[in-house]
Amino acid sequence: MIKKFLYLEWKAFIRSASFGTNLAMKILMGIMALYFTVIFLGAGIGGFFLLRDEAGLDPLETVNRYLIYYFIGDLLIRLLLQKMPVMNIRPMLAMNIRRKTIVHFTIGKTFLSFFTTLHLFAFVPFIITMLVQGVEPVGVVFWTIAVFALVLFNDLLAILLNNKDNLFYAFLALVAGLAASQYYGIFNVTDYTVHFYHGFFLTQWLWIIPVVLFVVTYRFTFRFLRSELYLDAGLASKQEVASVENFTWLNRFGKLGTFLKNDIKLIKRNKRSKGTIFASIMFLFYGLLFYTGSIEAYNNTFMHMFAGIFVSGGFLFTFGQFVPSWDSAYYPLMMTQNIPYREYLRSKWFLIVVATGVSAILASFYIYFGWQIYRMILIGAIYNIGVNSHLVLLGGAFTKTPIDLASTKGAFGNNKSFNVKTMLISIPKLLVPVLLYGIGNMMAGETAALVLVGAVGVVGFLMRNWVFSQIEKIYKREKYSTLDAYKQKN
C-alpha cells in the first residue's frame, strides 16, 4: 500500500496544471538543498579538526555544549518552513485502506524530508571522523543513536505544534529569554545541558531516554492524527458564526473599495492570512541582526541595503506572494462576474503600498543606529512600493497554488504563510536592489547608490498605470490555466 501511495504522489505531481512551475521550483530547491548539504558536510568533516587543532577544545564536548541550541533552531525552522505532508485523504476513506496505513505514510514522509535528512550530512561525517581519530567507538555508537532519536523527536514535535500558535509563541519567548540570559551572563543553560548530551557518550544507558521519548511521541502523534482522520472530525470544515462588517467608509473608492473590503475581511477572518500581519511585525525586527553589528559578516553597507528591503517588505513578501491564491476558493465565481482585472489588482497593490508605508514609519526606531541606517530603510520602502509591489502581482499570474483557508485548523491541514517556494521567488526582489546599490556605490559612492535605488522605485511608481496594463494582459492570458489549477485540491 505504501508503494501505491508513492505512485499516487508521483502522478499528482506530474499531472498538476502547474507542473512546469513546480518542476522549475524543484530544480531551484534542489540547488539550494545541494548548497546547504555542502555546508553541513564541511561543518561535519572540518568541525572536528577546527575545534581540536585550532581552538584546542574537545570536539565532542564542545558540540554537546551547544546541541541544545542546535535542536531548538531545528525545531523553529521546522515550525516556520516545514509543511505537514498533505494527501488527498477524503477519497481514500471510502476505500478498503486502513487508517493507520495512511497515518504511518504521512508521518514517514516527514522523516524523509529535507529538514530531516540534512542532519545526516552534518552528523555522519563528524561521527566517522571521531571513529577514525580513535574516539571510543561504543560511546560514539550510543551518542549517535541518541542524537538521531532527538532529530526524529523534533520532527514529531513540529507536527504536534503545527497548529498550536499559543504554544509556539510561548516556546519562542522561552528561547529568546534563554539566549538573552546567556548573552548577558545571567544564566547559562548550556552549563547544565552539556552534562545530559555528553552523558550519551560517557554512559551506556542514558541513550535509552531519547529513544523512549521518540517512541512515546511517535505513538502519541500517531493516535492524535488517527483520531482526526474522520470526515466529521479533523477533515471537516469548521462552522463559525459569521459577523457582519460593512466598512462603509471604503464606499468612496467605488469598485476599488469593494475589493478592499473583501481583502480586509479575508485578513481578519482567516488564520493563515492573519499570520501575514504577525510576520510583517517580525520582519520589522529583522534588521537588528544587521544594524547592531553583532554579526560581523552582516556589518557592511551591502547587507544593510539588503535588510532595508526586508524591514519594510514584510507584508509584501508574505501577503503579496500569494496573490491571487488568497481568492482561489471563489476565484472561478469571480471570473463569471464582470470583474475588472485592473481594479482587482489595484486593490491588492493598494494594500501592499499602505502596509509598506506603515512598516517604514514603524521602523523609525532604527534612527537610534544612525540616520544613514534609517535612510536605507526608507529607500528600501520606496523601491518596494515602486518595483517589488508590481513584481509580486506579476509573479501571482504564474504561481497557481490554491490556498484552502477553510482547512487550516485540521490536523492534516497547513497554515504556513511562508515556505521555501515563496522564498525562492523572493530572491530576485531582494538581489536586484542590492545589485543596483553595488553599481551605484562603485561608480559614485554610497549616496549616489541610494539615489539610484530610490530613483528606480520612483520611476516604477510613476509607470504604475502602464505596468498594470501589462500585468492585466498576462492575467487574462493565464486565466483558464489558473482556473484549472485552482480546481486541484492536492
C-alpha positions in Angstrom: 0.0 0.0 0.0 2.9 2.4 0.7 4.2 1.7 -2.8 0.7 2.6 -4.1 0.8 5.9 -2.1 4.1 6.8 -3.6 2.8 6.1 -7.1 -0.2 8.4 -6.4 2.0 11.2 -5.1 4.1 11.0 -8.3 1.0 11.1 -10.6 -0.3 14.1 -8.6 3.0 15.9 -9.3 3.4 15.2 -13.0 -0.4 15.8 -13.8 -0.6 19.1 -11.9 -1.6 22.1 -14.0 1.4 23.9 -12.6 3.8 21.1 -13.4 6.2 23.3 -15.2 6.3 25.8 -12.4 6.6 23.0 -9.8 9.4 21.4 -11.7 11.4 24.6 -12.0 10.9 25.3 -8.3 12.0 21.7 -7.5 15.2 22.3 -9.5 15.9 25.6 -7.7 15.1 24.0 -4.4 17.5 21.1 -5.3 20.3 23.6 -6.0 19.6 25.3 -2.6 19.5 21.9 -0.9 22.8 21.0 -2.5 24.3 24.3 -1.2 23.2 23.6 2.4 24.3 20.0 2.0 27.9 21.1 1.1 27.9 23.5 4.1 26.8 20.8 6.5 29.3 18.3 5.1 32.1 20.9 5.5 31.0 21.5 9.1 30.8 17.8 9.8 34.2 17.0 8.4 36.2 20.2 9.2 34.5 20.9 12.5 36.3 18.2 14.4 39.8 19.3 13.4 38.9 23.0 13.7 37.8 22.5 17.3 40.7 20.2 18.3 43.6 21.7 16.4 42.8 25.4 16.0 40.7 26.1 19.1 42.3 23.5 21.4 38.9 22.2 22.6 37.4 18.7 23.0 35.3 18.4 19.8 32.6 16.2 21.2 32.2 18.0 24.5 32.0 21.4 22.6 29.4 20.1 20.2 27.4 18.7 23.2 27.5 22.0 24.9 25.7 23.7 22.1 23.4 20.9 21.0 20.5 22.5 22.9 20.6 25.5 20.6 21.1 23.2 17.6 17.9 21.3 18.3 16.0 24.5 19.3 17.0 26.1 16.0 16.0 22.9 14.1 12.6 23.0 15.7 12.0 26.7 15.0 12.9 26.2 11.3 10.6 23.2 11.0 7.7 25.2 12.6 8.3 28.1 10.2 9.1 26.4 7.0 8.4 22.7 7.0 5.0 21.7 5.6 2.9 18.9 7.1 2.7 16.4 4.3 -0.9 16.5 2.9 -2.6 13.8 1.0 -5.9 13.8 -0.8 -7.3 11.8 2.1 -11.1 12.1 1.7 -11.4 9.7 -1.3 -9.3 7.1 0.5 -11.6 6.9 3.5 -14.3 5.3 1.3 -11.8 2.6 0.1 -10.5 -0.5 1.8 -7.5 1.2 3.2 -6.6 1.1 6.9 -6.4 4.5 8.6 -3.2 3.5 10.3 -1.5 2.9 7.0 -2.4 6.4 5.8 -1.1 7.9 9.1 2.1 6.0 9.1 2.8 7.1 5.5 2.0 10.7 6.3 4.4 10.7 9.3 7.0 8.7 7.3 7.1 11.4 4.6 8.3 13.9 7.2 11.2 11.6 8.2 12.4 11.6 4.6 12.0 15.4 4.2 15.0 17.6 3.5 14.7 19.1 7.0 15.4 15.7 8.5 17.9 14.2 6.1 20.0 17.3 6.2 21.2 16.3 9.7 22.8 13.2 8.2 25.3 15.4 6.3 26.3 17.2 9.5 26.5 14.3 12.0 27.6 11.3 9.9 30.9 12.9 8.7 31.5 14.1 12.3 30.9 10.6 13.6 33.1 8.9 11.0 35.9 11.4 11.8 35.6 10.6 15.5 35.9 6.9 14.9 38.9 7.4 12.5 40.6 9.6 15.1 40.3 6.9 17.7 37.5 8.1 19.9 36.0 5.3 21.9 33.6 3.5 19.5 31.0 2.2 21.9 30.3 5.6 23.3 30.2 7.1 19.8 27.5 4.5 18.7 25.3 5.2 21.8 25.8 9.0 21.2 24.8 8.6 17.5 21.6 6.6 18.4 20.6 9.3 21.0 21.2 12.2 18.6 19.2 10.8 15.7 16.4 9.8 18.1 16.3 13.5 19.1 16.2 14.6 15.5 13.2 12.4 14.8 11.6 13.6 18.1 12.0 17.2 16.8 10.2 16.2 13.6 7.2 14.7 15.6 7.1 17.7 17.9 6.9 20.0 15.0 3.8 18.1 13.8 2.1 18.4 17.1 2.9 22.1 17.4 1.9 22.7 13.8 -1.5 24.4 14.7 -0.7 25.3 18.3 0.1 29.0 17.8 -0.1 29.9 21.5 2.4 27.2 22.4 4.7 28.2 19.6 4.8 31.9 20.7 5.4 30.8 24.3 8.2 28.5 23.2 9.7 31.3 21.1 9.6 33.7 24.1 11.3 31.0 26.3 14.1 30.5 23.7 14.6 34.3 23.4 14.8 34.5 27.2 17.4 31.7 27.5 19.5 33.2 24.7 19.4 36.7 26.2 20.2 35.5 29.7 23.2 33.6 28.4 24.4 36.6 26.3 24.3 39.0 29.3 25.8 36.4 31.6 22.7 36.0 33.9 22.1 32.3 33.3 23.9 29.8 31.0 21.7 26.9 30.2 24.5 25.1 28.4 26.3 24.5 31.7 23.5 22.1 32.6 22.5 20.6 29.2 26.1 19.7 28.3 26.1 17.0 31.0 23.0 15.5 29.6 24.2 15.3 26.0 27.7 14.3 26.9 26.2 11.5 29.1 25.1 9.7 25.9 28.8 9.1 25.2 30.0 8.5 28.8 27.3 6.1 29.9 25.8 3.0 28.4 22.2 3.6 29.4 21.4 7.4 29.1 20.9 7.0 25.3 17.7 5.0 26.1 15.9 8.2 27.2 15.9 9.9 23.8 14.8 6.5 22.2 12.0 6.1 24.6 11.0 9.7 24.2 10.9 9.2 20.4 8.8 6.0 20.6 6.3 7.5 23.0 6.0 10.7 21.0 5.5 8.7 17.8 2.7 6.7 19.4 1.1 9.9 20.7 1.4 11.6 17.3 0.0 8.6 15.5 -3.0 8.4 17.8 -3.6 12.1 17.5 -3.6 12.1 13.7 -5.6 8.9 13.5 -8.3 10.4 15.8 -8.6 13.3 13.4 -8.9 11.1 10.3 -12.6 11.3 10.0 -14.8 13.3 7.7 -16.7 14.7 10.6 -13.6 15.4 12.8 -10.2 16.7 11.7 -11.1 16.7 8.0 -14.4 18.6 8.5 -14.8 22.3 7.7 -15.3 24.3 10.9 -18.5 26.2 11.1 -18.5 29.5 12.8 -21.0 32.3 13.5 -20.4 35.0 10.9 -20.1 38.6 11.9 -21.2 41.4 9.6 -18.7 44.2 8.9 -19.6 46.7 6.3 -16.6 49.0 6.2 -18.8 51.7 4.7 -16.0 54.2 4.8 -14.5 52.4 1.8 -17.5 53.1 -0.4 -15.9 56.3 -1.5 -13.4 54.3 -3.6 -16.0 52.7 -5.8 -15.2 49.3 -7.2 -11.7 49.5 -5.7 -13.4 49.9 -2.3 -15.4 46.7 -2.8 -12.3 44.7 -3.4 -10.6 46.3 -0.4 -13.5 45.3 1.8 -13.1 41.7 0.7 -9.3 41.7 1.3 -9.7 43.3 4.8 -12.3 40.7 5.8 -10.2 37.9 4.5 -7.2 39.1 6.5 -9.3 39.4 9.7 -11.2 36.2 9.5 -8.7 33.6 8.5 -5.8 32.1 10.5 -3.3 32.0 7.7 -3.9 35.5 6.4 -3.8 36.8 10.0 -0.3 35.2 10.1 0.8 37.7 7.5 0.3 40.6 10.0 2.4 38.8 12.6 5.1 38.0 10.0 5.1 41.7 9.0 5.8 42.7 12.6 8.5 40.2 12.9 10.1 41.5 9.7 10.5 44.9 11.3 13.0 43.5 13.8 14.9 41.5 11.2 17.2 44.5 10.7 18.5 44.1 14.3 20.7 41.2 13.0 22.3 43.6 10.5 22.4 47.1 12.1 23.6 46.2 15.7 27.0 45.0 14.4 26.5 41.7 16.4 27.2 39.6 13.3 30.4 40.7 11.6 29.5 39.3 8.2 26.4 41.5 8.1 28.2 44.7 9.2 28.6 46.2 5.7 26.6 48.6 3.5 25.5 45.9 1.0 23.9 43.8 3.7 22.4 46.9 5.3 20.7 47.6 2.0 19.5 44.0 1.8 18.0 44.4 5.3 16.4 47.7 4.3 14.3 45.9 1.7 13.3 43.2 4.2 12.3 45.5 7.1 9.6 47.4 5.2 8.6 44.5 2.9 7.2 42.0 5.4 3.5 42.3 4.2 4.7 42.5 0.6 6.6 39.2 0.9 4.0 37.3 3.0 0.7 38.5 1.6 1.7 39.7 -1.9 3.4 36.5 -2.8 0.1 34.7 -2.6 -2.0 37.0 -4.9 -4.4 35.8 -6.3 -4.1 32.5 -4.4 -5.9 34.0 -1.4 -9.0 34.1 -3.5 -8.6 30.6 -5.0 -11.7 29.3 -3.2 -14.1 31.7 -5.1 -11.8 32.7 -8.0 -14.0 30.7 -10.5 -17.1 32.6 -9.3 -15.3 35.9 -9.7 -14.4 35.1 -13.2 -18.1 34.5 -14.1 -18.8 38.1 -13.0 -18.0 41.3 -14.8 -14.9 41.8 -12.7 -12.4 44.4 -13.9 -8.9 42.9 -13.5 -7.3 46.3 -13.1 -9.4 47.2 -10.1 -8.8 43.8 -8.6 -5.0 44.2 -9.0 -5.1 47.8 -7.8 -6.8 46.7 -4.5 -4.0 44.2 -3.8 -1.4 46.8 -4.8 -3.0 49.5 -2.6 -3.0 47.2 0.5 0.7 46.4 -0.2 1.6 50.0 -0.6 -0.2 51.1 2.6 1.4 48.2 4.6 4.8 49.1 3.3 4.4 52.7 4.2 3.2 51.9 7.7 6.1 49.5 8.2 8.6 52.2 7.1 7.1 54.6 9.7 7.1 51.9 12.5 10.8 51.2 11.6 11.7 54.7 12.7 13.3 53.3 15.9 16.2 52.4 13.7 17.2 56.0 13.8 18.9 55.0 17.1 21.5 53.3 15.0 22.0 56.4 12.9 20.2 58.4 10.2 22.2 56.5 7.5 20.6 53.3 8.6 17.0 54.6 8.6 17.7 56.3 5.2 18.4 52.9 3.7 15.1 51.6 5.1 13.2 54.5 3.6 14.9 53.9 0.2 14.1 50.2 0.5 10.4 51.1 1.2 10.4 53.3 -1.9 11.8 50.5 -4.0 9.3 48.0 -2.6 6.4 50.4 -3.5 7.6 51.2 -6.9 9.1 47.9 -8.2 8.6 44.9 -5.9 4.8 45.6 -5.4 4.4 45.1 -9.2 6.7 42.1 -9.3 4.7 40.2 -6.7 1.5 40.8 -8.7 3.2 39.7 -11.8 4.5 36.6 -10.1 1.0 35.7 -8.9 -0.1 35.2 -12.5 2.3 32.2 -12.7 2.2 30.9 -9.2 -1.0 28.9 -9.4 -1.1 27.4 -5.9 -4.6 27.2 -4.3 -5.0 28.1 -0.7 -7.7 26.2 1.2 -8.4 28.7 4.1 -11.2 26.5 5.4 -8.9 23.5 6.3 -6.1 25.3 8.1 -7.3 24.2 11.6 -7.4 20.5 10.7 -4.7 18.1 11.8 -3.9 17.4 8.2 -4.1 21.0 7.1 -1.3 23.5 6.6 -1.2 27.1 7.9 2.2 28.1 6.8 2.2 31.6 5.3 5.8 31.4 4.3 7.6 28.4 2.7 10.7 27.6 0.6 8.9 28.1 -2.7 7.9 31.6 -1.9 11.3 32.3 -0.5 12.9 31.3 -3.8 10.5 33.5 -5.8 11.5 36.4 -3.4 15.2 36.2 -4.2 15.2 38.4 -7.3 13.2 41.0 -5.4 16.0 41.2 -2.8 19.1 40.8 -5.0 18.2 43.4 -7.7 18.1 46.4 -5.4 21.4 45.2 -3.8 22.9 44.9 -7.2 21.7 48.4 -8.1 23.2 49.7 -4.9 26.5 48.0 -5.6 26.7 49.5 -9.1 25.9 53.0 -7.8 28.4 52.6 -4.9 31.2 51.6 -7.2 30.5 54.4 -9.7 29.8 57.4 -7.4 29.7 56.5 -3.8 27.1 55.5 -1.2 24.8 58.5 -1.5 24.6 58.1 -5.3 23.9 54.4 -4.8 20.9 55.2 -2.6 19.7 57.8 -5.1 19.9 55.2 -7.8 17.8 52.6 -5.9 15.3 55.3 -4.9 15.1 56.6 -8.4 14.3 53.2 -9.8 11.5 52.9 -7.2 10.1 56.3 -8.1 10.1 55.6 -11.9 8.3 52.3 -11.2 5.7 54.1 -9.2 5.2 56.7 -11.9 4.8 54.0 -14.5 2.2 52.0 -12.5 -0.6 52.6 -15.0 1.4 51.1 -17.9 2.6 48.3 -15.6 -0.9 47.5 -14.5 -2.0 47.3 -18.2 0.8 44.8 -18.9 0.1 42.7 -15.8 -3.6 42.7 -16.7 -2.9 41.3 -20.1 -0.9 38.5 -18.5 -3.6 37.7 -16.0 -6.2 37.4 -18.8 -3.9 35.2 -20.8 -3.3 32.9 -17.8 -7.0 33.0 -16.7 -8.0 29.5 -17.8 -4.9 27.7 -16.7 -5.3 29.4 -13.3 -8.9 28.3 -13.0 -7.8 24.7 -13.9 -5.0 24.8 -11.3 -7.4 26.1 -8.5 -9.7 23.1 -9.1 -7.0 20.8 -8.0 -7.1 20.0 -4.3 -3.8 18.1 -3.9 
